[in-house]
């Protein structure tokens, strides 16, 4: 469950960030001028502004929808209930795009809010209907995207293929993922209690190896301006094919080797060396324990109390005031599957 949430959650968020970056730098593209360092502060400001505003649109509309569903009798009409939920999701995307923001980022955070609050406001019929509908649409759209990518191989996308540029691009993607996943996971573990919710080194390695997805990147490369746009598209397509075929094909073997595949018993003897490496970089040092305890004491209890006593009172949600702090993370992960 944790691995699934991390892999697909990171993929969706990466796609959203990629779109925002593409839109930001596309505004400053001019084939007749050379981009110098003077525009970097403005580009960074535009990027952060677009990101924050997109998140604001998604969260605000998510809270508005949750409030409407919480304080009305719409749950008595399952067909209307489910139909309006689809339209509200589209409204979030369209609103963000209308203001020149990132629709996919707004929709992502809108979904997070709806899963945390509004999923408990839906009737049983609407919960089942919306879950199956969104899952079906997601699988269908993903299949169409990868079908389009596969057909692109046979429509001349590799006419201007630079193999060295493609290999270097793949190498830098892997290095960049390692420099992000491992340090950020270490920081995240400082804010988690010891138990199932900690991101183990095995999980981090699987996330690094299997989490690179390229459908949105390929779509963006098709819109690249300039005389070298075909080279960008062919290199992106090569990276997408490599990560899908090679990395995707070996993911099951890696999960089996690490003892993370469902239905298999863990073989402790087979992972002694790996566990030893994990212990070397464990966050269970005295300093890390003090830092983790301090973060949990100051922020976790405050947010959970505020969420239970005020937010869920207004917008709905699973209110269990007497549960332990470690139970919140499991509940929040389950929320992602309820929506």
C-alpha positions as a Markdown table, in Angstrom:
| # | Residue | x | y | z |
|---|---|---|---|---|
| 1 | Unk | 0.0 | 0.0 | 0.0 |
| 2 | Unk | 2.7 | 2.4 | 0.9 |
| 3 | Unk | 4.8 | 1.5 | -2.1 |
| 4 | Unk | 1.8 | 1.9 | -4.4 |
| 5 | Unk | 1.0 | 5.4 | -2.9 |
| 6 | Unk | 4.6 | 6.5 | -3.3 |
| 7 | Unk | 5.1 | 5.3 | -6.8 |
| 8 | Unk | 1.9 | 6.6 | -8.3 |
| 9 | Unk | 1.6 | 9.7 | -6.1 |
| 10 | Unk | 5.1 | 10.8 | -7.0 |
| 11 | Unk | 4.5 | 10.1 | -10.7 |
| 12 | Unk | 1.3 | 12.3 | -10.8 |
| 13 | Unk | 3.0 | 15.1 | -8.8 |
| 14 | Unk | 6.1 | 14.9 | -11.1 |
| 15 | Unk | 3.8 | 15.2 | -14.1 |
| 16 | Unk | 2.2 | 18.3 | -12.6 |
| 17 | Unk | 5.5 | 19.9 | -11.8 |
| 18 | Unk | 6.8 | 19.1 | -15.3 |
| 19 | Unk | 3.8 | 20.9 | -16.9 |
| 20 | Unk | 4.3 | 23.9 | -14.7 |
| 21 | Unk | 8.0 | 24.1 | -15.6 |
| 22 | Unk | 7.3 | 23.7 | -19.3 |
| 23 | Unk | 4.7 | 26.5 | -19.3 |
| 24 | Unk | 7.1 | 28.7 | -17.3 |
| 25 | Unk | 10.1 | 28.3 | -19.6 |
| 26 | Unk | 7.9 | 28.3 | -22.7 |
| 27 | Unk | 6.9 | 31.9 | -21.9 |
| 28 | Unk | 10.5 | 33.0 | -22.1 |
| 29 | Unk | 11.4 | 31.2 | -25.3 |
| 30 | Unk | 12.4 | 33.3 | -28.2 |
| 31 | Unk | 14.3 | 31.8 | -31.1 |
| 32 | Unk | 15.8 | 35.2 | -32.0 |
| 33 | Unk | 17.2 | 35.9 | -28.5 |
| 34 | Unk | 19.7 | 34.2 | -26.2 |
| 35 | Unk | 18.3 | 33.3 | -22.8 |
| 36 | Unk | 20.6 | 34.8 | -20.2 |
| 37 | Unk | 20.7 | 34.8 | -16.5 |
| 38 | Unk | 18.7 | 37.9 | -16.0 |
| 39 | Unk | 15.4 | 36.1 | -16.6 |
| 40 | Unk | 16.1 | 33.3 | -14.1 |
| 41 | Unk | 14.7 | 35.1 | -11.0 |
| 42 | Unk | 11.6 | 36.0 | -12.9 |
| 43 | Unk | 11.2 | 32.5 | -14.2 |
| 44 | Unk | 11.6 | 31.0 | -10.7 |
| 45 | Unk | 9.1 | 33.5 | -9.3 |
| 46 | Unk | 6.6 | 32.6 | -12.1 |
| 47 | Unk | 7.1 | 28.9 | -11.4 |
| 48 | Unk | 6.5 | 29.1 | -7.7 |
| 49 | Unk | 3.5 | 31.5 | -8.2 |
| 50 | Unk | 1.9 | 29.2 | -10.7 |
| 51 | Unk | 2.5 | 26.2 | -8.4 |
| 52 | Unk | 1.1 | 27.9 | -5.3 |
| 53 | Unk | -2.0 | 29.3 | -7.1 |
| 54 | Unk | -2.7 | 25.9 | -8.7 |
| 55 | Unk | -2.6 | 24.2 | -5.3 |
| 56 | Unk | -4.8 | 27.0 | -3.9 |
| 57 | Unk | -7.4 | 26.5 | -6.6 |
| 58 | Unk | -7.5 | 22.7 | -6.1 |
| 59 | Unk | -7.7 | 22.8 | -2.4 |
| 60 | Unk | -10.3 | 25.6 | -2.3 |
| 61 | Unk | -12.6 | 23.9 | -4.7 |
| 62 | Unk | -12.1 | 20.6 | -2.9 |
| 63 | Unk | -13.1 | 22.1 | 0.4 |
| 64 | Unk | -16.1 | 23.9 | -1.3 |
| 65 | Unk | -17.3 | 20.6 | -2.8 |
| 66 | Unk | -16.9 | 18.8 | 0.5 |
| 67 | Unk | -18.8 | 21.5 | 2.3 |
| 68 | Unk | -21.7 | 21.2 | -0.2 |
| 69 | Unk | -21.9 | 17.4 | 0.1 |
| 70 | Unk | -21.6 | 17.6 | 3.9 |
| 71 | Unk | -24.4 | 20.1 | 4.6 |
| 72 | Unk | -26.9 | 19.0 | 1.9 |
| 73 | Unk | -29.1 | 16.0 | 1.3 |
| 74 | Unk | -27.5 | 15.2 | -2.0 |
| 75 | Unk | -26.5 | 11.8 | -0.8 |
| 76 | Unk | -30.2 | 10.8 | -1.1 |
| 77 | Unk | -29.8 | 11.1 | -4.9 |
| 78 | Unk | -26.9 | 8.8 | -5.9 |
| 79 | Unk | -27.1 | 9.6 | -9.6 |
| 80 | Unk | -27.0 | 13.3 | -9.1 |
| 81 | Unk | -24.4 | 12.9 | -6.4 |
| 82 | Unk | -21.9 | 11.0 | -8.7 |
| 83 | Unk | -22.6 | 13.2 | -11.7 |
| 84 | Unk | -22.0 | 16.4 | -9.9 |
| 85 | Unk | -18.7 | 15.0 | -8.5 |
| 86 | Unk | -17.4 | 14.4 | -12.0 |
| 87 | Unk | -18.5 | 17.9 | -13.0 |
| 88 | Unk | -16.8 | 19.5 | -10.0 |
| 89 | Unk | -13.6 | 17.7 | -10.8 |
| 90 | Unk | -13.7 | 19.1 | -14.4 |
| 91 | Unk | -14.6 | 22.5 | -13.0 |
| 92 | Unk | -11.4 | 22.4 | -11.0 |
| 93 | Unk | -9.3 | 21.6 | -14.0 |
| 94 | Unk | -11.0 | 24.1 | -16.3 |
| 95 | Unk | -10.8 | 26.9 | -13.7 |
| 96 | Unk | -7.0 | 26.4 | -13.3 |
| 97 | Unk | -6.5 | 26.4 | -17.0 |
| 98 | Unk | -8.7 | 29.4 | -17.5 |
| 99 | Unk | -6.4 | 31.4 | -15.2 |
| 100 | Unk | -3.2 | 30.2 | -16.9 |
| 101 | Unk | -2.4 | 27.8 | -14.1 |
| 102 | Unk | -1.7 | 24.0 | -14.1 |
| 103 | Unk | -4.9 | 22.1 | -14.3 |
| 104 | Unk | -3.4 | 18.7 | -13.5 |
| 105 | Unk | -1.7 | 20.1 | -10.4 |
| 106 | Unk | -4.9 | 21.7 | -9.2 |
| 107 | Unk | -6.8 | 18.5 | -10.0 |
| 108 | Unk | -4.3 | 16.4 | -8.0 |
| 109 | Unk | -4.6 | 18.4 | -4.8 |
| 110 | Unk | -8.4 | 18.6 | -5.4 |
| 111 | Unk | -8.4 | 14.8 | -5.4 |
| 112 | Unk | -6.4 | 14.7 | -2.2 |
| 113 | Unk | -8.8 | 16.9 | -0.4 |
| 114 | Unk | -11.9 | 15.1 | -1.7 |
| 115 | Unk | -10.4 | 11.7 | -0.7 |
| 116 | Unk | -9.7 | 13.0 | 2.8 |
| 117 | Unk | -13.0 | 14.7 | 3.4 |
| 118 | Unk | -15.6 | 14.2 | 0.8 |
| 119 | Unk | -15.3 | 10.4 | 0.3 |
| 120 | Unk | -17.0 | 10.0 | 3.7 |
| 121 | Unk | -19.9 | 12.3 | 2.6 |
| 122 | Unk | -20.8 | 10.1 | -0.3 |
| 123 | Unk | -23.5 | 7.4 | -0.2 |
| 124 | Unk | -22.4 | 3.8 | -0.5 |
| 125 | Unk | -23.7 | 3.6 | -4.0 |
| 126 | Unk | -21.9 | 6.8 | -5.1 |
| 127 | Unk | -18.6 | 5.6 | -3.5 |
| 128 | Unk | -18.7 | 2.4 | -5.5 |
| 129 | Unk | -19.7 | 4.1 | -8.7 |
| 130 | Unk | -17.1 | 6.9 | -8.5 |
| 131 | Unk | -14.3 | 4.6 | -7.5 |
| 132 | Unk | -15.0 | 2.2 | -10.5 |
| 133 | Unk | -15.6 | 5.0 | -12.9 |
| 134 | Unk | -12.4 | 6.9 | -12.2 |
| 135 | Unk | -10.4 | 3.6 | -12.2 |
| 136 | Unk | -11.8 | 2.6 | -15.5 |
| 137 | Unk | -11.2 | 6.0 | -17.1 |
| 138 | Unk | -7.6 | 6.1 | -15.7 |
| 139 | Unk | -6.8 | 2.7 | -17.1 |
| 140 | Unk | -8.4 | 3.5 | -20.5 |
| 141 | Unk | -6.5 | 6.8 | -20.8 |
| 142 | Unk | -3.2 | 5.3 | -19.8 |
| 143 | Unk | -3.7 | 2.6 | -22.4 |
| 144 | Unk | -4.4 | 5.1 | -25.1 |
| 145 | Unk | -1.4 | 7.2 | -24.2 |
| 146 | Unk | 1.1 | 4.3 | -24.3 |
| 147 | Unk | -0.6 | 3.0 | -27.5 |
| 148 | Unk | 0.1 | 6.4 | -29.1 |
| 149 | Unk | 3.7 | 6.3 | -27.9 |
| 150 | Unk | 4.1 | 2.8 | -29.3 |
| 151 | Unk | 2.7 | 3.9 | -32.7 |
| 152 | Unk | 5.1 | 6.9 | -32.7 |
| 153 | Unk | 8.0 | 4.5 | -33.0 |
| 154 | Unk | 6.8 | 3.5 | -36.5 |
| 155 | Unk | 5.9 | 7.0 | -37.7 |
| 156 | Unk | 9.3 | 8.5 | -38.2 |
| 157 | Unk | 10.0 | 9.7 | -34.6 |
| 158 | Unk | 13.6 | 8.3 | -34.8 |
| 159 | Unk | 14.6 | 10.0 | -38.0 |
| 160 | Unk | 16.6 | 12.6 | -36.0 |
| 161 | Unk | 17.5 | 10.3 | -33.2 |
| 162 | Unk | 20.8 | 11.2 | -31.4 |
| 163 | Unk | 21.7 | 8.1 | -29.4 |
| 164 | Unk | 24.3 | 9.8 | -27.3 |
| 165 | Unk | 21.9 | 12.6 | -26.3 |
| 166 | Unk | 19.3 | 10.0 | -25.4 |
| 167 | Unk | 21.7 | 7.9 | -23.3 |
| 168 | Unk | 22.9 | 11.0 | -21.5 |
| 169 | Unk | 19.3 | 12.1 | -20.9 |
| 170 | Unk | 18.5 | 8.7 | -19.4 |
| 171 | Unk | 21.6 | 8.8 | -17.2 |
| 172 | Unk | 20.8 | 12.3 | -15.9 |
| 173 | Unk | 17.2 | 11.3 | -15.2 |
| 174 | Unk | 18.4 | 8.4 | -13.0 |
| 175 | Unk | 21.0 | 10.5 | -11.2 |
| 176 | Unk | 18.4 | 13.3 | -10.6 |
| 177 | Unk | 15.9 | 10.8 | -9.2 |
| 178 | Unk | 18.5 | 9.3 | -6.8 |
| 179 | Unk | 19.5 | 12.8 | -5.6 |
| 180 | Unk | 15.8 | 13.5 | -4.8 |
| 181 | Unk | 14.4 | 10.2 | -3.6 |
| 182 | Unk | 17.0 | 9.1 | -1.1 |
| 183 | Unk | 17.5 | 12.5 | 0.7 |
| 184 | Unk | 13.8 | 13.3 | 0.7 |
| 185 | Unk | 12.9 | 9.9 | 2.0 |
| 186 | Unk | 15.5 | 10.3 | 4.8 |
| 187 | Unk | 13.8 | 13.6 | 5.8 |
| 188 | Unk | 10.3 | 12.0 | 5.6 |
| 189 | Unk | 11.4 | 9.2 | 7.9 |
| 190 | Unk | 12.4 | 11.8 | 10.5 |
| 191 | Unk | 8.7 | 12.8 | 10.7 |
| 192 | Unk | 7.4 | 9.2 | 10.9 |
| 193 | Unk | 7.2 | 6.9 | 13.8 |
| 194 | Unk | 9.0 | 3.6 | 13.7 |
| 195 | Unk | 6.8 | 1.0 | 12.0 |
| 196 | Unk | 5.2 | 0.2 | 8.7 |
| 197 | Unk | 4.9 | 3.8 | 7.5 |
| 198 | Unk | 8.7 | 4.4 | 7.4 |
| 199 | Unk | 10.2 | 4.4 | 3.9 |
| 200 | Unk | 12.7 | 1.6 | 3.9 |
| 201 | Unk | 15.8 | 1.6 | 1.8 |
| 202 | Unk | 14.3 | -1.3 | -0.3 |
| 203 | Unk | 11.2 | 0.8 | -1.0 |
| 204 | Unk | 13.4 | 3.8 | -1.9 |
| 205 | Unk | 15.3 | 1.6 | -4.4 |
| 206 | Unk | 12.2 | 0.3 | -6.0 |
| 207 | Unk | 10.8 | 3.8 | -6.2 |
| 208 | Unk | 14.0 | 5.0 | -7.9 |
| 209 | Unk | 14.0 | 2.1 | -10.3 |
| 210 | Unk | 10.3 | 1.8 | -11.2 |
| 211 | Unk | 8.9 | 5.2 | -10.6 |
| 212 | Unk | 10.1 | 7.0 | -13.7 |
| 213 | Unk | 7.1 | 7.4 | -16.0 |
| 214 | Unk | 7.2 | 9.5 | -19.3 |
| 215 | Unk | 3.7 | 9.9 | -20.8 |
| 216 | Unk | 3.4 | 13.5 | -19.9 |
| 217 | Unk | 7.1 | 14.2 | -20.7 |
| 218 | Unk | 6.5 | 12.8 | -24.2 |
| 219 | Unk | 3.4 | 14.9 | -24.7 |
| 220 | Unk | 5.3 | 18.0 | -23.6 |
| 221 | Unk | 8.3 | 17.1 | -25.9 |
| 222 | Unk | 5.8 | 17.1 | -28.9 |
| 223 | Unk | 5.2 | 20.7 | -28.2 |
| 224 | Unk | 8.8 | 21.8 | -27.9 |
| 225 | Unk | 9.6 | 24.8 | -30.1 |
| 226 | Unk | 12.7 | 25.3 | -32.1 |
| 227 | Unk | 14.7 | 23.5 | -34.8 |
| 228 | Unk | 15.7 | 20.6 | -32.5 |
| 229 | Unk | 12.2 | 19.6 | -31.4 |
| 230 | Unk | 12.4 | 16.3 | -33.2 |
| 231 | Unk | 15.6 | 15.4 | -31.3 |
| 232 | Unk | 13.9 | 16.2 | -28.0 |
| 233 | Unk | 10.8 | 14.1 | -28.9 |
| 234 | Unk | 12.9 | 11.1 | -30.1 |
| 235 | Unk | 15.1 | 11.2 | -27.0 |
| 236 | Unk | 12.1 | 11.4 | -24.7 |
| 237 | Unk | 10.4 | 8.6 | -26.6 |
| 238 | Unk | 13.6 | 6.5 | -26.1 |
| 239 | Unk | 13.7 | 7.1 | -22.4 |
| 240 | Unk | 10.0 | 6.3 | -22.1 |
| 241 | Unk | 10.4 | 3.0 | -23.9 |
| 242 | Unk | 13.5 | 2.1 | -21.9 |
| 243 | Unk | 11.8 | 2.8 | -18.5 |
| 244 | Unk | 8.6 | 1.0 | -19.6 |
| 245 | Unk | 10.1 | -2.1 | -21.1 |
| 246 | Unk | 13.4 | -2.6 | -19.2 |
| 247 | Unk | 12.6 | -1.0 | -15.8 |
| 248 | Unk | 9.0 | -2.2 | -15.9 |
| 249 | Unk | 10.0 | -5.7 | -17.0 |
| 250 | Unk | 12.5 | -6.1 | -14.2 |
| 251 | Unk | 10.3 | -4.6 | -11.4 |
| 252 | Unk | 8.7 | -7.9 | -10.5 |
| 253 | Unk | 12.1 | -9.5 | -10.2 |
| 254 | Unk | 13.3 | -6.7 | -7.9 |
| 255 | Unk | 10.2 | -6.9 | -5.7 |
| 256 | Unk | 10.7 | -10.7 | -5.4 |
| 257 | Unk | 14.4 | -10.2 | -4.6 |
| 258 | Unk | 13.6 | -7.7 | -1.9 |
| 259 | Unk | 10.8 | -9.8 | -0.5 |
| 260 | Unk | 8.2 | -7.0 | -1.2 |
| 261 | Unk | 6.0 | -8.9 | -3.6 |
| 262 | Unk | 2.6 | -9.7 | -2.2 |
| 263 | Unk | 1.9 | -13.3 | -1.4 |
| 264 | Unk | 5.6 | -14.2 | -0.8 |
| 265 | Unk | 7.2 | -14.7 | 2.6 |
| 266 | Unk | 10.3 | -12.6 | 3.3 |
| 267 | Unk | 13.5 | -14.4 | 3.3 |
| 268 | Unk | 15.7 | -12.8 | 5.9 |
| 269 | Unk | 18.8 | -14.6 | 4.9 |
| 270 | Unk | 18.5 | -13.4 | 1.4 |
| 271 | Unk | 18.5 | -9.8 | 2.5 |
| 272 | Unk | 21.2 | -9.7 | 5.2 |
| 273 | Unk | 23.6 | -7.6 | 3.1 |
| 274 | Unk | 20.9 | -5.2 | 2.1 |
| 275 | Unk | 19.6 | -4.8 | 5.7 |
| 276 | Unk | 23.1 | -4.1 | 6.8 |
| 277 | Unk | 23.4 | -1.2 | 4.4 |
| 278 | Unk | 20.1 | 0.1 | 5.5 |
| 279 | Unk | 21.2 | 0.1 | 9.1 |
| 280 | Unk | 24.2 | 2.1 | 8.2 |
| 281 | Unk | 22.1 | 5.0 | 7.0 |
| 282 | Unk | 19.2 | 4.5 | 9.5 |
| 283 | Unk | 17.7 | 7.6 | 11.0 |
| 284 | Unk | 17.6 | 6.0 | 14.5 |
| 285 | Unk | 20.6 | 8.0 | 15.7 |
| 286 | Unk | 20.0 | 10.0 | 19.0 |
| 287 | Unk | 20.0 | 13.2 | 17.0 |
| 288 | Unk | 17.5 | 11.8 | 14.5 |
| 289 | Unk | 15.3 | 10.5 | 17.3 |
| 290 | Unk | 15.2 | 13.8 | 19.0 |
| 291 | Unk | 14.4 | 15.6 | 15.8 |
| 292 | Unk | 11.7 | 13.1 | 14.9 |
| 293 | Unk | 10.1 | 13.3 | 18.3 |
| 294 | Unk | 10.2 | 17.1 | 18.3 |
| 295 | Unk | 8.6 | 17.3 | 14.9 |
| 296 | Unk | 5.9 | 14.9 | 15.8 |
| 297 | Unk | 5.2 | 16.5 | 19.1 |
| 298 | Unk | 4.9 | 20.0 | 17.7 |
| 299 | Unk | 3.2 | 19.6 | 14.4 |
| 300 | Unk | 1.5 | 16.2 | 14.2 |
| 301 | Unk | -0.7 | 16.5 | 17.2 |
| 302 | Unk | -1.6 | 20.1 | 16.4 |
| 303 | Unk | -2.7 | 19.3 | 12.9 |
| 304 | Unk | -4.6 | 16.2 | 13.8 |
| 305 | Unk | -6.5 | 18.0 | 16.6 |
| 306 | Unk | -7.3 | 20.9 | 14.3 |
| 307 | Unk | -8.4 | 18.5 | 11.5 |
| 308 | Unk | -10.6 | 16.4 | 13.8 |
| 309 | Unk | -12.2 | 19.2 | 15.7 |
| 310 | Unk | -12.7 | 21.8 | 13.1 |
| 311 | Unk | -12.0 | 20.8 | 9.5 |
| 312 | Unk | -13.8 | 17.5 | 9.6 |
| 313 | Unk | -16.7 | 19.1 | 11.4 |
| 314 | Unk | -17.2 | 21.4 | 8.4 |
| 315 | Unk | -16.2 | 19.3 | 5.5 |
| 316 | Unk | -16.7 | 15.7 | 6.6 |
| 317 | Unk | -14.2 | 12.9 | 7.1 |
| 318 | Unk | -13.4 | 10.0 | 9.4 |
| 319 | Unk | -13.4 | 11.4 | 12.9 |
| 320 | Unk | -11.7 | 9.1 | 15.5 |
| 321 | Unk | -10.4 | 11.4 | 18.2 |
| 322 | Unk | -8.9 | 8.7 | 20.4 |
| 323 | Unk | -6.6 | 7.0 | 17.9 |
| 324 | Unk | -2.8 | 7.1 | 18.2 |
| 325 | Unk | -0.7 | 9.4 | 16.1 |
| 326 | Unk | 0.7 | 6.4 | 14.1 |
| 327 | Unk | -2.8 | 5.5 | 13.0 |
| 328 | Unk | -3.3 | 8.7 | 11.2 |
| 329 | Unk | -0.9 | 7.9 | 8.4 |
| 330 | Unk | -2.6 | 4.5 | 7.7 |
| 331 | Unk | -6.0 | 6.2 | 7.6 |
| 332 | Unk | -4.8 | 8.9 | 5.3 |
| 333 | Unk | -3.3 | 6.4 | 3.0 |
| 334 | Unk | -6.5 | 4.4 | 2.9 |
| 335 | Unk | -8.4 | 7.7 | 2.1 |
| 336 | Unk | -6.6 | 7.7 | -1.3 |
| 337 | Unk | -8.3 | 4.5 | -2.2 |
| 338 | Unk | -11.7 | 5.5 | -1.0 |
| 339 | Unk | -12.0 | 8.3 | -3.5 |
